[in-house]
């Protein structure tokens, strides 16, 4: 989910369109591996100057320090309502939460925070810009890790969670720091949606999200692998689901929008994304809501951008849903040679 603090505020209207629409009311890709693996890259590209953040990404960021091997580090679970700076605890009542990780060096007394969120706010990561001078939708969908010294105790405690979930050595922290750098350079784009065949456990998952909570979960797993000892406490996370039948692969930007692309399909995709453009008046918002309702609920269509490729989702009831689910903390793994 989007960052809870001032720097992570974004387009809540975009998700509201789908949420309100759901409240109101090519051939399948046989034999494909599901869920589609999230694509990693060899390096992080420089963002396009067109992409501008309303709130600067990671303004107080700092390098991850090197700890002494025998330092004792507490790992803290940090969670607070999304856009808390603007709406207070409002979204917390709906369990729409942002996740991060805190670290406390018990020997030096220094605290640190790390979180993974959108470079250009949530709306840009969820829906594209339709630029008149470009044939293809234009995406500003990078996400990245932000590390900085200090923990804003009041921010996390007031309407959320600040709790110790594990302890580890300074050596384990240093291993994690190296892993974070690699993870951050190769996992470059944010993905809002988890797409499943239906609600519930054990059902087919078509696509996994890649957001703040997934970063926290990946980091916890690595810490357990490196030797961190986790407590046995309940931990819940916000997830945003789309529900559909088996997706159909449509192609990438070149094959759809290029000189030899499918002009009919290109037009359909751009028409689908048009209602999600930002900065709408009240009248435009209501009209856009009707168009989203018609596409997603009545015609049961959704066009997903994942791994820089386009997919068609034949939508199913309940179409879209926000959940707050328990995902257990990891258990310590034995060394590979044991």
C-alpha positions as CSV (number, residue, x, y, z in Angstrom):
1,X,0.0,0.0,0.0
2,X,1.0,3.6,-0.3
3,X,3.2,5.2,2.3
4,X,1.4,6.3,5.4
5,X,3.4,9.5,5.9
6,X,3.3,12.8,4.1
7,X,5.7,11.7,1.5
8,X,3.6,8.8,0.4
9,X,0.3,10.4,-0.2
10,X,-1.2,9.7,-3.6
11,X,-4.3,9.4,-5.7
12,X,-6.8,7.7,-3.4
13,X,-9.5,8.6,-6.0
14,X,-8.2,5.9,-8.4
15,X,-8.8,3.0,-6.0
16,X,-12.1,4.7,-4.9
17,X,-13.4,4.4,-8.5
18,X,-13.0,0.7,-8.5
19,X,-14.1,0.2,-4.9
20,X,-17.3,2.2,-5.5
21,X,-18.0,0.5,-8.8
22,X,-17.7,-2.9,-7.1
23,X,-19.9,-1.9,-4.3
24,X,-22.5,-0.8,-6.8
25,X,-22.8,-3.6,-8.5
26,X,-8.3,-13.2,-27.2
27,X,-8.1,-16.9,-25.7
28,X,-7.0,-18.0,-22.2
29,X,-3.3,-18.7,-21.7
30,X,-3.4,-22.4,-21.2
31,X,-0.4,-24.2,-19.6
32,X,1.1,-20.9,-18.3
33,X,2.8,-20.9,-14.9
34,X,0.7,-19.1,-12.3
35,X,1.2,-16.8,-10.7
36,X,3.2,-15.0,-13.3
37,X,6.6,-14.4,-11.8
38,X,7.5,-10.8,-11.0
39,X,10.2,-9.7,-13.5
40,X,13.5,-8.5,-12.1
41,X,16.0,-6.3,-13.9
42,X,19.8,-6.0,-14.0
43,X,19.7,-2.4,-12.9
44,X,17.4,0.4,-11.9
45,X,16.8,2.9,-14.7
46,X,16.8,6.7,-14.1
47,X,13.1,7.9,-13.9
48,X,11.8,9.9,-16.8
49,X,11.6,13.6,-16.1
50,X,7.9,13.6,-17.0
51,X,7.3,11.6,-13.8
52,X,6.9,14.1,-10.9
53,X,6.1,13.3,-7.3
54,X,3.8,15.6,-5.3
55,X,5.8,14.6,-2.3
56,X,9.5,14.0,-2.6
57,X,10.6,10.4,-2.4
58,X,12.8,9.6,0.6
59,X,13.8,13.2,1.5
60,X,15.7,12.2,4.6
61,X,17.3,9.0,3.3
62,X,20.7,7.9,4.4
63,X,23.1,5.1,3.7
64,X,22.6,1.9,5.7
65,X,25.3,1.8,8.4
66,X,27.6,-1.1,9.1
67,X,27.0,-2.6,12.5
68,X,29.5,-4.4,14.7
69,X,29.1,-8.2,14.6
70,X,28.2,-8.4,18.3
71,X,25.6,-5.6,18.3
72,X,22.1,-6.6,19.4
73,X,19.5,-5.3,17.0
74,X,15.7,-5.3,17.7
75,X,13.5,-5.6,14.7
76,X,10.3,-3.6,15.0
77,X,7.0,-4.0,13.1
78,X,5.8,-0.6,12.0
79,X,2.2,-0.1,10.6
80,X,0.0,2.9,10.3
81,X,-3.0,4.0,8.3
82,X,-2.4,5.0,4.7
83,X,-2.4,8.8,4.1
84,X,-2.5,9.4,7.9
85,X,-1.1,12.9,7.6
86,X,-4.2,13.9,5.6
87,X,-7.0,11.7,6.9
88,X,-5.8,10.8,10.4
89,X,-7.1,7.3,11.4
90,X,-9.9,7.3,8.8
91,X,-8.4,4.7,6.6
92,X,-7.3,2.8,9.6
93,X,-10.9,2.0,10.4
94,X,-11.0,0.2,7.0
95,X,-7.7,-1.5,7.8
96,X,-6.0,0.2,4.8
97,X,-2.5,0.2,6.2
98,X,1.1,1.0,5.3
99,X,4.0,-1.2,6.5
100,X,7.6,-0.6,7.3
101,X,10.4,-2.0,9.5
102,X,12.3,-0.4,12.4
103,X,15.6,-1.3,13.9
104,X,16.9,-0.5,17.3
105,X,20.5,-1.0,18.3
106,X,20.3,-1.8,22.0
107,X,24.0,-1.1,22.5
108,X,24.2,2.3,20.8
109,X,20.6,3.4,21.3
110,X,20.3,4.4,17.7
111,X,17.0,3.7,15.7
112,X,16.5,3.3,12.0
113,X,13.5,2.9,9.6
114,X,13.3,1.2,6.2
115,X,10.3,1.1,4.0
116,X,9.5,0.4,0.3
117,X,7.0,2.6,-1.5
118,X,6.2,4.5,-4.7
119,X,8.5,7.1,-6.2
120,X,5.6,9.0,-7.7
121,X,2.6,8.1,-5.5
122,X,0.1,5.3,-5.7
123,X,-2.0,6.5,-8.6
124,X,1.0,6.7,-10.9
125,X,1.8,3.1,-10.0
126,X,-1.7,1.8,-10.6
127,X,-2.8,3.6,-13.7
128,X,-0.9,5.3,-16.6
129,X,-0.9,8.8,-18.1
130,X,-2.5,9.1,-21.5
131,X,-0.2,11.6,-23.2
132,X,-1.5,13.1,-26.5
133,X,1.9,13.1,-28.1
134,X,2.5,9.3,-27.3
135,X,0.7,6.3,-28.8
136,X,1.2,4.1,-25.8
137,X,0.1,4.7,-22.2
138,X,2.9,6.2,-20.2
139,X,3.8,4.7,-16.8
140,X,5.5,6.3,-13.8
141,X,5.4,3.1,-11.7
142,X,8.8,2.7,-10.0
143,X,8.9,1.8,-6.3
144,X,12.0,1.7,-4.1
145,X,13.4,1.2,-0.6
146,X,14.0,4.2,1.6
147,X,16.3,3.9,4.7
148,X,16.8,6.7,7.2
149,X,17.9,7.2,10.8
150,X,15.3,7.5,13.5
151,X,11.8,6.1,14.1
152,X,8.8,8.4,14.3
153,X,7.4,6.7,17.4
154,X,4.3,8.9,17.6
155,X,3.4,8.4,14.0
156,X,3.4,4.6,14.3
157,X,2.0,4.3,17.8
158,X,-0.8,6.8,17.7
159,X,-3.1,5.0,15.2
160,X,-1.0,1.9,14.3
161,X,1.6,-0.5,15.5
162,X,5.1,-0.3,16.8
163,X,6.2,-3.6,18.3
164,X,9.3,-5.7,18.6
165,X,9.0,-8.9,16.5
166,X,12.6,-10.2,16.4
167,X,16.1,-9.8,17.6
168,X,19.3,-10.3,15.6
169,X,23.0,-9.7,15.7
170,X,24.8,-6.9,14.0
171,X,26.3,-9.4,11.6
172,X,22.8,-10.5,10.5
173,X,21.8,-6.8,10.0
174,X,24.8,-6.3,7.7
175,X,23.8,-9.4,5.6
176,X,20.3,-7.9,5.4
177,X,21.7,-4.6,4.2
178,X,23.6,-6.2,1.3
179,X,20.5,-8.1,0.4
180,X,18.3,-5.0,0.5
181,X,20.7,-3.2,-2.0
182,X,20.4,-6.1,-4.4
183,X,16.6,-6.4,-4.0
184,X,16.2,-2.7,-4.5
185,X,18.2,-2.6,-7.7
186,X,16.5,-5.5,-9.4
187,X,12.9,-5.1,-8.2
188,X,12.1,-1.7,-9.7
189,X,8.3,-1.3,-10.2
190,X,5.3,-1.2,-7.8
191,X,2.3,-3.4,-8.4
192,X,-0.9,-2.6,-6.5
193,X,-3.1,-5.6,-7.4
194,X,-3.2,-9.2,-6.3
195,X,-5.3,-11.0,-8.9
196,X,-7.0,-14.3,-7.9
197,X,-9.7,-16.6,-9.3
198,X,-11.9,-16.0,-6.3
199,X,-11.8,-15.0,-2.6
200,X,-10.5,-17.4,-0.1
201,X,-7.5,-19.6,0.6
202,X,-6.0,-22.1,-1.7
203,X,-7.5,-20.6,-4.9
204,X,-5.5,-19.9,-8.1
205,X,-3.5,-16.7,-7.9
206,X,-2.8,-15.1,-11.3
207,X,-0.6,-12.2,-10.2
208,X,1.0,-11.2,-7.0
209,X,1.3,-7.6,-5.7
210,X,4.6,-5.9,-5.2
211,X,4.2,-3.2,-2.5
212,X,5.2,-2.1,0.9
213,X,3.9,-5.2,2.7
214,X,5.5,-7.5,0.3
215,X,8.9,-5.8,1.0
216,X,8.4,-6.3,4.7
217,X,7.5,-10.0,4.2
218,X,10.5,-10.6,1.9
219,X,12.8,-8.9,4.4
220,X,11.4,-10.9,7.4
221,X,12.0,-14.1,5.4
222,X,15.6,-13.1,4.7
223,X,16.2,-12.2,8.3
224,X,15.0,-15.6,9.4
225,X,17.2,-17.2,6.8
226,X,20.2,-15.2,8.2
227,X,19.4,-16.3,11.8
228,X,17.0,-13.7,13.3
229,X,14.7,-15.1,16.0
230,X,11.1,-14.0,15.5
231,X,8.4,-13.9,18.2
232,X,5.1,-15.7,17.9
233,X,2.6,-12.8,17.5
234,X,-0.2,-12.2,15.0
235,X,0.7,-9.9,12.1
236,X,-1.8,-8.7,9.5
237,X,-1.4,-6.9,6.2
238,X,-3.6,-5.0,3.8
239,X,-4.1,-6.5,0.3
240,X,-6.0,-5.2,-2.7
241,X,-7.6,-8.0,-4.8
242,X,-9.0,-8.2,-8.3
243,X,-11.0,-11.4,-9.1
244,X,-11.0,-12.8,-12.6
245,X,-11.1,-15.9,-14.7
246,X,-7.9,-17.1,-16.4
247,X,-6.1,-14.0,-17.8
248,X,-5.2,-13.6,-21.5
249,X,-1.8,-12.3,-22.5
250,X,-2.1,-9.4,-25.0
251,X,1.4,-8.3,-25.6
252,X,3.9,-5.6,-24.8
253,X,4.0,-1.9,-25.7
254,X,5.7,-2.5,-29.1
255,X,3.4,-5.3,-30.2
256,X,0.3,-3.4,-29.3
257,X,1.1,0.2,-29.7
258,X,4.1,0.1,-32.1
259,X,4.0,0.9,-35.9
260,X,2.9,-2.7,-36.6
261,X,0.8,-3.0,-33.5
262,X,-2.9,-3.9,-33.1
263,X,-4.6,-0.5,-33.4
264,X,-8.0,-1.8,-32.4
265,X,-6.6,-3.4,-29.2
266,X,-4.5,-0.3,-28.5
267,X,-7.6,1.9,-28.7
268,X,-9.6,-0.4,-26.4
269,X,-6.8,-0.3,-23.7
270,X,-6.5,3.5,-23.8
271,X,-10.2,3.8,-23.6
272,X,-10.3,1.6,-20.5
273,X,-7.6,3.7,-18.8
274,X,-9.1,7.0,-19.7
275,X,-11.5,7.3,-16.7
276,X,-8.6,7.0,-14.3
277,X,-6.8,10.2,-15.3
278,X,-6.0,12.5,-12.3
279,X,-7.3,15.8,-11.2
280,X,-11.0,15.3,-12.1
281,X,-13.8,17.7,-11.2
282,X,-16.8,16.4,-9.3
283,X,-18.8,16.1,-12.5
284,X,-15.9,14.3,-14.3
285,X,-15.4,12.0,-11.3
286,X,-19.0,10.9,-11.4
287,X,-19.0,10.4,-15.1
288,X,-15.7,8.4,-14.8
289,X,-17.2,6.3,-12.1
290,X,-20.1,5.3,-14.4
291,X,-17.6,4.4,-17.1
292,X,-15.6,2.2,-14.7
293,X,-18.8,0.5,-13.5
294,X,-19.7,-0.2,-17.1
295,X,-16.3,-1.7,-18.0
296,X,-15.4,-3.6,-14.8
297,X,-18.8,-4.6,-13.5
298,X,-21.2,-4.7,-16.4
299,X,-18.8,-5.9,-19.1
300,X,-16.5,-7.6,-16.7
301,X,-13.3,-6.3,-18.3
302,X,-10.0,-5.2,-16.8
303,X,-6.7,-4.5,-18.6
304,X,-3.7,-5.2,-16.3
305,X,-0.2,-3.9,-16.8
306,X,2.3,-6.4,-15.3
307,X,6.0,-7.0,-16.1
308,X,5.6,-4.2,-18.7
309,X,3.1,-6.3,-20.5
310,X,-0.6,-6.1,-20.9
311,X,-3.2,-8.7,-19.9
312,X,-6.9,-9.0,-20.2
313,X,-8.8,-10.0,-17.0
314,X,-12.3,-11.5,-17.4
315,X,-13.6,-10.1,-14.1
316,X,-15.7,-12.1,-11.7
317,X,-17.8,-11.2,-8.6
318,X,-16.9,-9.6,-6.2
319,X,-14.6,-7.9,-8.7
320,X,-12.4,-5.9,-6.2
321,X,-11.9,-6.2,-2.5
322,X,-9.5,-4.8,0.2
323,X,-8.7,-7.3,2.9
324,X,-6.6,-7.3,6.1
325,X,-5.2,-10.8,6.4
326,X,-2.9,-12.5,8.9
327,X,0.4,-13.7,7.5
328,X,2.5,-15.4,10.2
329,X,6.0,-14.3,11.1
330,X,8.7,-16.7,9.7
331,X,10.4,-19.3,11.8
332,X,14.2,-19.5,12.0
333,X,15.6,-21.7,9.3
334,X,18.4,-24.2,9.9
335,X,21.7,-23.5,8.2
336,X,22.0,-25.1,4.7
337,X,24.6,-27.6,5.8
338,X,22.8,-28.8,8.9
